[in-house]
Amino acid sequence: MGEGRWRSNLAWPLLASVALPSCAGSLADKVCTLVGCSSGAGIDATLDVTYADLRLASITVCRNDTCVSGILTPPTSQPMDHEGVNAVITSTSVQEHVTHATLSSDGSSWRIHLDWREGTTDTLKDGDTYRLTLTSTQGRSLGMLTGHASYHDFQPNGPDCDPTCRSAAVKL
């Protein structure tokens, strides 16, 4: 009776040594972290306008035929040269695609940076046209700038791990 018990106890470690490496091997082959990302484009434009022009200007940002508009509201006091400031874009439609705007000056011109976000990578195609239009509070055109996207895909959690995001840097 003691010998049969010894054999059955020995069978479990032998079975485990054969079964577990194949199971553990498949788990070790793919390790994914949980880093998130979003798809879209970072848009940078140089604006030939004064700070007074920027105050409360209407802004329209488009990707192809999808446009969002709002009022650009930077701080009331003009920032110093080379100082970046966040500007609020007031509109409910803008929040759908444009997450924020940053303004900075080099002393002779103003630069704006916008992030355009899409919910899916499927709609983002190389050659997408991005357009930024500024209009003064008096209705005068302050400029319209256009640029095209060349996207790259990235997977922040490693190959074969979700999510896959697509982004581009667009200079207008």
N, C-alpha and C positions, 0 to 999 in steps of 0.2 A: 504494500500500500504506500509506503514511503517513497519507493522508487517511481511509481506512476505520478505521484504528486510533484516530484522533482522535475520530471519530464514536462508536465503541463506548465509549470512555472517558468521553465526555460524556453518554452515555445513563445510566450508573449514578448520577451525582449528580442528574440530572433525575428519575429514577425514585424515588430516595430522598427527594427534596424533596416528592414527591407522596404517597408511602406513609407516611413517618415522622410527619408531623403528625397524621394520623388515629390512628395507634398511640399516639403520645406524648400526644395529647389525652385518650384514654380512660384512660391511666395517671394523668395529672395530675388527673383529675376526682375520684378517690377515693384519699385517703391516710389510712390507718388506723394508729394507734399500737397498742401491745401492752399497754395497761394492763388489769389484771384487776379484777374486782369480785365481790362475793357478794351474794346476795339474802337478805332476811329482815327482822327488825325490831330496833330498839333499844328496850329496855323500861326505863322509869324508874318507880320506885315509892318513895313515902315510907312508912317503917315506924315505927309507934308502939311501939317496943320498946327495951330497954336493950341495951348492948353484951354484957352477960353472957347475955342471951337469945339473941343472935345466935351466940355461941360454940357451935359444933357443932350448930346447929339443922338440922333436916331441911328441905330446900327442894324444892318441886315446881313446875316451870314447864311450862305447857301452851299449845299453839296448837290451838284447837278440841279435838279428841279425842286429839291426840298429846301425851303427857306424858313428861317426863324428871324423875328425882328423884336427889337426892344429899345429902351432908352439907356444909353451908356451913362453911368453916374459915377465918375471918379470922385475922390475926396474934394472938398471945397477949396482947400489951399493947395497950390501947385507944389508937387514934390520937387526935391532938389535933383539936379542932374545925376544920372546913374542910379537913382533910387527907384526901385520897382514898387508900384502900389496896385492893390486889387481894385477893380472897378466893378460895380454891380451892374448887371444888365437886367432891367426891370421888365419882365414879361413872363407870363406863364408858358408861352410856347417856346421860349428860349431854353428854359430848364430841361426840356426834352432832349436837346442835343448839345447845347453849349454849357459846359460845366462851370467855367470861370473865365475871366478876362484879367490880364495883367498889363499895366501900362508902365513904360519907362522912357526916359529921355537921355540922349547923349549930348544935349545942349543945343543941337540944331534941328533935330526931328524927334518925333515920338514913335515908339514901337509898341505894338499890341501883340499879345500872345493869347490865343483862344484854344480851348480843347473842344473838339467836336466828337461826340460819342454816338455810336450806333449800338443797338441791342444785339445785333448779329453780325457775323463776319460775311455772311452770304451776299449782302448787298454792296459790300466794299470791293470795287474793281479798280485795277490800275487804270489811270487816265481819268478818274473822277475829277470833275472840275469844282474847285472851291472858289467862292466869290465873297468879298467883303465890301459892303457899301455903307458909307457914312453920309448923313445929311444933317445940316445945322438945324437949330430950332427955328430959324427963319425959312427953312425949306431949301436952302442953297446946298448944292452937291459939294461935299468935302472930298469926294473921291470914290472910285470903284477899283478894286484890285482883284486879279484873278490868278490862280495857279492850279497845277495839276498834281495828283497824288501818284506815288509809286509805293505800294504797300509791301510790307514784309510780315510774314507770320512768325509767331513765337509761342512757345509753350513754357510758361514760368515754372511748371512742376516737372519738367523733363520730357523727353520723347515718349510718345504713346500715353501721355497723361493729360487729362483735361485740366483746364480749358485750353483751347487754341484761340489766340487773339491775333488780330491784324491791325497794324498801325502804319502811319506815314507821317513824315515831317514835311509840311507844305509851306514854302516861302512865296509870299505874294508880292 
